[in-house]
């Protein structure tokens, strides 16, 4: 959070927190075609009771606007395998498959 290119975006209804997103800007890998920097949506959380009310969409829109205002062309989003609801949400918002990341233990 102390990085200058990190922001917390908050959705509220009065004093009630409905959700938040953490977005940051990082240097792009050299082989990417979208400029020197990319955005990363680190976290998107919407309260269970606020789901389906457009809160997630509003937070993604705010993240995109913030990044675009900084000259960033793409936002990277990671979704945990098996979280099909999140995957469908981001796809409805315009995200497309780009990289599949796998993890494996390094010790037996």
DSSP file (Angstrom, degrees, kcal/mol; ACC not computed):
  #  RESIDUE AA STRUCTURE BP1 BP2  ACC     N-H-->O    O-->H-N    N-H-->O    O-->H-N    TCO  KAPPA ALPHA  PHI   PSI    X-CA   Y-CA   Z-CA
    1    1 A X              0   0    0      0, 0.0     5,-0.2     0, 0.0     7,-0.1   0.000 360.0 360.0 360.0 -16.1    0.0    0.0    0.0
    2    2 A X        +     0   0    0      3,-0.1     2,-0.2     2,-0.0     0, 0.0   0.560 360.0 107.5 -86.6  -6.8    3.0    2.3    0.4
    3    3 A X  S >  S-     0   0    0      1,-0.1     3,-1.4     2,-0.1     0, 0.0  -0.507  74.6-132.0 -69.0 138.2    3.9    2.1   -3.3
    4    4 A X  T 3  S+     0   0    0      1,-0.3    -1,-0.1    -2,-0.2    -2,-0.0   0.729 103.6  55.1 -66.4 -20.1    3.0    5.4   -5.0
    5    5 A X  T 3  S+     0   0    0     20,-0.2    20,-1.6     2,-0.0     2,-0.4   0.029  88.9  97.2-103.3  28.0    1.2    3.6   -7.9
    6    6 A X  E <   -A   24   0A   0     -3,-1.4     2,-0.3    18,-0.2    18,-0.2  -0.933  49.2-178.6-115.5 139.0   -1.2    1.6   -5.6
    7    7 A X  E     -A   23   0A   0     16,-3.0    16,-2.5    -2,-0.4     2,-0.5  -0.989  21.9-145.7-138.0 146.5   -4.7    2.7   -4.9
    8    8 A X  E     -A   22   0A   0     -2,-0.3     2,-0.4    14,-0.2    14,-0.2  -0.963  18.2-161.6-107.7 123.1   -7.6    1.4   -2.8
    9    9 A X  E     -A   21   0A   0     12,-3.2    12,-2.5    -2,-0.5     2,-0.4  -0.899   9.1-160.5-106.9 134.0  -11.0    2.1   -4.4
   10   10 A X  E     -A   20   0A   0     -2,-0.4     2,-0.5    10,-0.2    10,-0.2  -0.921  13.2-156.5-123.5 138.6  -14.0    1.9   -2.1
   11   11 A X  E     +A   19   0A   0      8,-2.9     7,-2.9    -2,-0.4     8,-1.5  -0.966  25.9 173.0-111.6 126.4  -17.7    1.4   -2.7
   12   12 A X  E     -A   17   0A   0     -2,-0.5     2,-0.4     5,-0.2     5,-0.2  -0.916  34.2-155.9-131.3 155.5  -20.0    2.7    0.1
   13   13 A X  E >  S-A   16   0A   0      3,-2.4     3,-1.9    -2,-0.3     2,-0.4  -0.869  79.8 -56.0-125.1  95.4  -23.7    3.2    0.7
   14   14 A X  T 3  S-     0   0    0     -2,-0.4     0, 0.0     1,-0.3     0, 0.0  -0.593 122.2 -18.3  66.7-122.6  -23.6    5.9    3.4
   15   15 A X  T 3  S+     0   0    0     -2,-0.4     2,-0.5    -3,-0.1    -1,-0.3   0.487 116.2 102.8 -91.1  -4.5  -21.4    4.5    6.2
   16   16 A X  E <   -A   13   0A   0     -3,-1.9    -3,-2.4     1,-0.0     2,-0.6  -0.694  68.8-137.1 -87.4 125.1  -21.8    0.9    5.0
   17   17 A X  E     +A   12   0A   0     -2,-0.5    -5,-0.2    -5,-0.2     3,-0.1  -0.694  24.2 176.5 -78.7 120.8  -18.8   -0.6    3.1
   18   18 A X  E     -     0   0A   0     -7,-2.9    29,-3.3    -2,-0.6     2,-0.3   0.736  59.0 -41.1 -96.1 -28.2  -20.1   -2.5    0.1
   19   19 A X  E     -AB  11  46A   0     -8,-1.5    -8,-2.9    27,-0.3    -1,-0.4  -0.969  49.0-144.4 177.0 171.1  -16.8   -3.5   -1.4
   20   20 A X  E     -AB  10  45A   0     25,-2.2    25,-2.9    -2,-0.3     2,-0.4  -0.989   2.4-155.9-152.7 159.4  -13.3   -2.5   -2.3
   21   21 A X  E     -AB   9  44A   0    -12,-2.5   -12,-3.2    -2,-0.3     2,-0.5  -0.992   7.4-151.6-135.7 143.8  -10.6   -3.0   -4.9
   22   22 A X  E     +AB   8  43A   0     21,-2.1    20,-1.9    -2,-0.4    21,-1.4  -0.980  22.5 175.8-115.0 124.8   -6.8   -2.7   -4.8
   23   23 A X  E     +AB   7  41A   0    -16,-2.5   -16,-3.0    -2,-0.5     2,-0.3  -0.971   2.7 176.3-129.8 143.2   -5.2   -1.7   -8.0
   24   24 A X  E     -AB   6  40A   0     16,-2.1    16,-2.7    -2,-0.4     2,-0.5  -0.949  25.8-125.5-142.2 165.1   -1.5   -1.0   -8.8
   25   25 A X  E     + B   0  39A   0    -20,-1.6     2,-0.3    -2,-0.3    14,-0.2  -0.941  30.7 177.2-113.3 131.5    0.7   -0.2  -11.7
   26   26 A X  E     - B   0  38A   0     12,-2.7    12,-2.3    -2,-0.5     2,-0.2  -0.870  39.1 -88.7-128.2 162.0    3.8   -2.3  -12.4
   27   27 A X  E     - B   0  37A   0     -2,-0.3    10,-0.3    10,-0.2     2,-0.2  -0.519  49.6-120.6 -67.2 136.7    6.5   -2.4  -15.0
   28   28 A X        -     0   0    0      8,-3.1    -1,-0.1    -2,-0.2    -3,-0.0  -0.506  28.5 -98.7 -79.3 145.7    5.4   -4.6  -17.9
   29   29 A X    >   -     0   0    0     -2,-0.2     3,-2.1     1,-0.1    -1,-0.1  -0.365  40.3-111.7 -57.3 146.2    7.5   -7.6  -18.9
   30   30 A X  T 3  S+     0   0    0      1,-0.3    -1,-0.1    -3,-0.1     5,-0.1   0.725 113.3  56.5 -56.5 -25.7    9.7   -6.6  -21.8
   31   31 A X  T 3  S+     0   0    0      2,-0.0    -1,-0.3     0, 0.0     2,-0.1   0.514  81.3 107.2 -89.8  -2.9    7.8   -8.9  -24.2
   32   32 A X    <   -     0   0    0     -3,-2.1     3,-0.3     1,-0.1    -4,-0.1  -0.457  60.7-148.1 -75.9 150.2    4.4   -7.4  -23.7
   33   33 A X  S    S+     0   0    0      1,-0.2    -1,-0.1    -2,-0.1     3,-0.1   0.270  77.2  83.0-100.6   9.8    3.0   -5.2  -26.4
   34   34 A X  S    S-     0   0    0      1,-0.4    39,-0.6     2,-0.0     3,-0.3   0.038  99.6 -86.2-109.1  27.4    1.0   -2.8  -24.3
   35   35 A X        -     0   0    0     -3,-0.3    -1,-0.4     1,-0.2    -3,-0.1  -0.459  59.4 -54.6 102.1-175.9    3.5   -0.2  -23.2
   36   36 A X  S    S+     0   0    0     -2,-0.1    -8,-3.1    -3,-0.1     2,-0.3   0.673 115.8  39.0 -79.6 -18.9    6.0    0.0  -20.3
   37   37 A X  E     -B   27   0A   0    -10,-0.3    36,-0.6    -3,-0.3    37,-0.3  -0.955  60.0-166.5-135.2 152.1    3.5   -0.5  -17.5
   38   38 A X  E     -B   26   0A   0    -12,-2.3   -12,-2.7    -2,-0.3     2,-0.3  -0.935  23.3-118.9-130.0 156.6    0.4   -2.6  -16.8
   39   39 A X  E     -Bc  25  75A   0     35,-2.8    37,-3.6    -2,-0.3     2,-0.4  -0.655  20.6-155.7 -90.6 152.8   -2.3   -2.4  -14.2
   40   40 A X  E     -Bc  24  76A   0    -16,-2.7   -16,-2.1    -2,-0.3     2,-1.2  -0.988  10.8-149.1-129.9 122.3   -2.9   -5.2  -11.7
   41   41 A X  E     +Bc  23  77A   0     35,-2.8    37,-0.6    -2,-0.4   -18,-0.2  -0.792  23.2 177.2 -86.5 100.0   -6.2   -5.7  -10.0
   42   42 A X  E     +     0   0A   0    -20,-1.9     2,-0.3    -2,-1.2    -1,-0.2   0.898  61.3   4.8 -72.8 -42.2   -4.8   -7.2   -6.8
   43   43 A X  E     -B   22   0A   0    -21,-1.4   -21,-2.1    -3,-0.2     2,-0.4  -1.000  50.5-178.3-148.2 140.3   -8.1   -7.6   -4.9
   44   44 A X  E     +B   21   0A   0     -2,-0.3     2,-0.4   -23,-0.2   -23,-0.2  -0.929  16.4 174.2-138.7 117.3  -11.8   -7.1   -5.6
   45   45 A X  E     -B   20   0A   0    -25,-2.9   -25,-2.2    -2,-0.4     2,-0.4  -0.987   7.8-176.6-127.7 129.6  -14.1   -7.8   -2.7
   46   46 A X  E     -B   19   0A   0     -2,-0.4   -27,-0.3   -27,-0.2     5,-0.1  -0.994  34.7-109.9-125.3 131.8  -17.9   -7.3   -2.6
   47   47 A X    >>  -     0   0    0    -29,-3.3     3,-1.7    -2,-0.4     4,-0.7  -0.284  28.7-120.5 -55.9 139.7  -20.0   -7.8    0.5
   48   48 A X  G >4 S+     0   0    0      1,-0.3     3,-1.0     2,-0.2    -1,-0.1   0.870 113.4  52.4 -52.1 -41.2  -22.2  -10.9    0.1
   49   49 A X  G 34 S+     0   0    0      1,-0.2    -1,-0.3     3,-0.0    -2,-0.1   0.673 108.7  51.0 -72.1 -16.1  -25.3   -8.8    0.6
   50   50 A X  G X4>S+     0   0    0     -3,-1.7     3,-1.6   -32,-0.2     5,-0.6   0.461  81.5 119.2 -99.3  -3.2  -24.2   -6.3   -2.1
   51   51 A X  T <<5S+     0   0    0     -3,-1.0    -3,-0.0    -4,-0.7    -4,-0.0  -0.361  74.4  24.6 -66.5 142.3  -23.6   -8.9   -4.8
   52   52 A X  T 3 5S+     0   0    0     -2,-0.0    -1,-0.2     1,-0.0    -2,-0.0   0.441  96.8  97.7  85.3   0.4  -25.6   -8.6   -7.9
   53   53 A X  T < 5S-     0   0    0     -3,-1.6    -2,-0.1     0, 0.0    -4,-0.0   0.307 103.5 -99.6-103.6   7.9  -26.2   -4.9   -7.3
   54   54 A X  T  >5S+     0   0    0     -4,-0.1     4,-2.3     3,-0.0     5,-0.2   0.527  87.1 123.8  90.1   5.5  -23.5   -3.6   -9.7
   55   55 A X  H  ><S+     0   0    0     -5,-0.6     4,-2.3     2,-0.2     5,-0.2   0.941  76.1  47.0 -66.3 -46.8  -20.9   -2.9   -6.9
   56   56 A X  H  > S+     0   0    0      1,-0.2     4,-2.6     2,-0.2     5,-0.2   0.915 112.5  50.6 -60.3 -43.3  -18.2   -5.1   -8.6
   57   57 A X  H  > S+     0   0    0      1,-0.2     4,-2.6     2,-0.2    -1,-0.2   0.911 109.9  50.1 -60.4 -42.8  -18.9   -3.6  -11.9
   58   58 A X  H  X S+     0   0    0     -4,-2.3     4,-2.4     2,-0.2    -1,-0.2   0.891 111.5  48.3 -64.6 -39.4  -18.5   -0.1  -10.5
   59   59 A X  H  X S+     0   0    0     -4,-2.3     4,-2.4     2,-0.2    -2,-0.2   0.906 112.2  48.1 -69.0 -40.7  -15.2   -1.0   -8.8
   60   60 A X  H  X S+     0   0    0     -4,-2.6     4,-2.7     2,-0.2    -2,-0.2   0.919 112.1  50.3 -64.1 -42.3  -13.8   -2.5  -12.0
   61   61 A X  H  X S+     0   0    0     -4,-2.6     4,-2.5    -5,-0.2    -2,-0.2   0.922 111.0  48.6 -61.1 -43.9  -14.9    0.6  -13.9
   62   62 A X  H  X S+     0   0    0     -4,-2.4     4,-2.4     2,-0.2    -1,-0.2   0.890 111.5  50.2 -63.9 -39.0  -13.2    2.8  -11.3
   63   63 A X  H  X S+     0   0    0     -4,-2.4     4,-2.4     2,-0.2    -2,-0.2   0.927 111.4  48.0 -63.8 -44.5  -10.1    0.7  -11.6
   64   64 A X  H  X S+     0   0    0     -4,-2.7     4,-2.9     1,-0.2     5,-0.2   0.915 112.2  49.1 -62.9 -43.0  -10.1    0.9  -15.3
   65   65 A X  H  X S+     0   0    0     -4,-2.5     4,-2.2     2,-0.2    -1,-0.2   0.914 111.1  49.7 -63.5 -42.6  -10.6    4.7  -15.3
   66   66 A X  H  X S+     0   0    0     -4,-2.4     4,-0.7     2,-0.2    -2,-0.2   0.934 114.7  44.1 -62.4 -45.6   -7.8    5.2  -12.8
   67   67 A X  H ><>S+     0   0    0     -4,-2.4     5,-2.3     1,-0.2     3,-1.2   0.923 112.3  51.4 -66.3 -44.6   -5.4    3.1  -14.8
   68   68 A X  H ><5S+     0   0    0     -4,-2.9     3,-1.8     1,-0.3    -1,-0.2   0.880 104.6  58.2 -59.9 -37.6   -6.4    4.7  -18.1
   69   69 A X  H 3<5S+     0   0    0     -4,-2.2    -1,-0.3     1,-0.3    -2,-0.2   0.719 105.6  50.6 -64.4 -20.5   -5.8    8.1  -16.5
   70   70 A X  T <<5S-     0   0    0     -3,-1.2    -1,-0.3    -4,-0.7    -2,-0.2   0.314 124.5-103.5 -97.6   6.4   -2.2    7.0  -15.8
   71   71 A X  T < 5S+     0   0    0     -3,-1.8     2,-0.3     1,-0.3    -3,-0.2   0.564  71.3 147.3  86.1   8.4   -1.7    5.9  -19.4
   72   72 A X      < -     0   0    0     -5,-2.3    -1,-0.3    -6,-0.1   -34,-0.1  -0.596  30.8-167.0 -80.8 138.8   -2.0    2.2  -18.7
   73   73 A X        +     0   0    0    -36,-0.6     2,-0.3   -39,-0.6    -1,-0.1   0.742  65.1  28.6 -99.1 -27.2   -3.5    0.1  -21.6
   74   74 A X        -     0   0    0    -37,-0.3   -35,-2.8   -40,-0.2     2,-0.5  -0.956  60.2-146.2-136.9 155.3   -4.3   -3.2  -19.9
   75   75 A X  E     -c   39   0A   0     -2,-0.3     2,-0.4   -37,-0.2   -35,-0.2  -0.984  16.2-142.2-121.7 128.7   -5.1   -4.6  -16.5
   76   76 A X  E     -c   40   0A   0    -37,-3.6   -35,-2.8    -2,-0.5     2,-0.4  -0.747  19.5-174.1 -90.6 134.2   -4.0   -8.0  -15.3
   77   77 A X  E     -c   41   0A   0     -2,-0.4     2,-0.4   -37,-0.2   -35,-0.1  -0.997   9.4-157.3-132.0 129.5   -6.4  -10.0  -13.2
   78   78 A X        -     0   0    0    -37,-0.6     2,-0.4    -2,-0.4    -2,-0.0  -0.894   7.5-168.3-106.8 138.7   -5.7  -13.3  -11.5
   79   79 A X        -     0   0    0     -2,-0.4     2,-0.1     8,-0.0     3,-0.1  -0.992  26.8-116.0-126.4 131.0   -8.5  -15.7  -10.6
   80   80 A X    >   -     0   0    0     -2,-0.4     3,-2.3     1,-0.1     7,-0.1  -0.426  43.9 -97.8 -63.9 134.5   -8.0  -18.7   -8.3
   81   81 A X  T 3  S+     0   0    0      1,-0.3    -1,-0.1    -2,-0.1     3,-0.1  -0.266 111.5  28.5 -52.8 135.2   -8.7  -22.0  -10.2
   82   82 A X  T 3  S+     0   0    0      1,-0.1     2,-1.8    -3,-0.1    -1,-0.3   0.237  83.7 114.6  94.7 -12.7  -12.2  -23.2   -9.6
   83   83 A X    <>  +     0   0    0     -3,-2.3     4,-2.0     1,-0.2     3,-0.3  -0.513  33.5 160.6 -88.2  69.9  -13.7  -19.7   -8.9
   84   84 A X  H  >  +     0   0    0     -2,-1.8     4,-2.6     1,-0.2    -1,-0.2   0.807  66.2  59.3 -65.3 -31.2  -15.9  -19.9  -12.0
   85   85 A X  H  > S+     0   0    0     -3,-0.2     4,-2.2     2,-0.2    -1,-0.2   0.924 108.1  44.9 -63.4 -43.8  -18.2  -17.1  -10.8
   86   86 A X  H  > S+     0   0    0     -3,-0.3     4,-2.6     2,-0.2     5,-0.2   0.903 112.1  53.0 -65.4 -40.8  -15.3  -14.6  -10.7
   87   87 A X  H  X S+     0   0    0     -4,-2.0     4,-2.2     1,-0.2    -2,-0.2   0.933 110.5  46.4 -60.3 -46.6  -14.1  -15.8  -14.0
   88   88 A X  H  X S+     0   0    0     -4,-2.6     4,-2.4     2,-0.2    -1,-0.2   0.903 110.9  53.9 -62.9 -40.7  -17.5  -15.3  -15.6
   89   89 A X  H  X S+     0   0    0     -4,-2.2     4,-1.4     1,-0.2    -2,-0.2   0.953 110.9  44.2 -57.8 -51.7  -17.8  -11.9  -14.0
   90   90 A X  H  <>S+     0   0    0     -4,-2.6     5,-2.7     1,-0.2     4,-0.3   0.868 111.7  53.5 -65.1 -35.8  -14.5  -10.6  -15.4
   91   91 A X  H ><5S+     0   0    0     -4,-2.2     3,-1.4    -5,-0.2    -1,-0.2   0.902 106.4  52.3 -65.0 -39.7  -15.3  -12.1  -18.8
   92   92 A X  H 3<5S+     0   0    0     -4,-2.4    -1,-0.2     1,-0.3    -2,-0.2   0.821 106.5  55.2 -62.7 -29.4  -18.6  -10.2  -18.8
   93   93 A X  T 3<5S-     0   0    0     -4,-1.4    -1,-0.3    -5,-0.2    -2,-0.2   0.479 132.3 -92.3 -82.9  -2.7  -16.6   -7.1  -18.0
   94   94 A X  T < 5S+     0   0    0     -3,-1.4    -3,-0.2     1,-0.3    -2,-0.1   0.433  76.3 143.5 110.5   0.4  -14.4   -7.6  -21.1
   95   95 A X      < -     0   0    0     -5,-2.7     2,-0.3    -6,-0.1    -1,-0.3  -0.451  28.2-165.8 -72.9 146.8  -11.5   -9.7  -19.8
   96   96 A X        -     0   0    0     -2,-0.1     2,-0.1     0, 0.0    -1,-0.0  -0.925  30.4 -88.9-129.8 156.0  -10.0  -12.4  -22.0
   97   97 A X        +     0   0    0     -2,-0.3     3,-0.1     1,-0.2     0, 0.0  -0.375  54.7 148.3 -61.9 139.4   -7.7  -15.3  -21.4
   98   98 A X        +     0   0    0      1,-0.4     2,-0.4    -2,-0.1    -1,-0.2   0.510  61.4  13.8-137.3 -54.5   -4.0  -14.4  -21.8
   99   99 A X        -     0   0    0      2,-0.0     2,-0.6     0, 0.0    -1,-0.4  -0.986  56.0-150.3-132.2 139.8   -1.8  -16.5  -19.5
  100  100 A X        -     0   0    0     -2,-0.4     2,-0.5    -3,-0.1    -3,-0.0  -0.965  18.6-158.2-108.8 121.2   -2.4  -19.6  -17.5
  101  101 A X        -     0   0    0     -2,-0.6     2,-0.3     2,-0.0    -2,-0.0  -0.858   7.2-168.5-103.3 130.8   -0.3  -19.7  -14.4
  102  102 A X        -     0   0    0     -2,-0.5     2,-0.3     2,-0.0    -2,-0.0  -0.854   3.7-158.1-112.6 151.8    0.4  -23.0  -12.6
  103  103 A X        +     0   0    0     -2,-0.3     2,-0.3     2,-0.0    -2,-0.0  -0.960  11.6 176.6-126.1 149.2    2.0  -23.6   -9.2
  104  104 A X        -     0   0    0     -2,-0.3    -2,-0.0     0, 0.0     2,-0.0  -0.993  36.0 -98.8-147.7 150.3    3.7  -26.7   -7.9
  105  105 A X        -     0   0    0     -2,-0.3     3,-0.0     1,-0.1    -2,-0.0  -0.354  22.1-151.8 -64.8 149.1    5.5  -27.6   -4.7
  106  106 A X  S    S+     0   0    0      1,-0.0     2,-0.4    -2,-0.0    -1,-0.1   0.538  77.0  57.7-100.5  -9.0    9.3  -27.4   -4.8
  107  107 A X              0   0    0      1,-0.0    -2,-0.0     0, 0.0    -1,-0.0  -0.947 360.0 360.0-124.5 150.0    9.9  -30.0   -2.2
  108  108 A X              0   0    0     -2,-0.4    -1,-0.0    -3,-0.0    -3,-0.0   0.435 360.0 360.0 -60.1 360.0    8.8  -33.6   -2.2
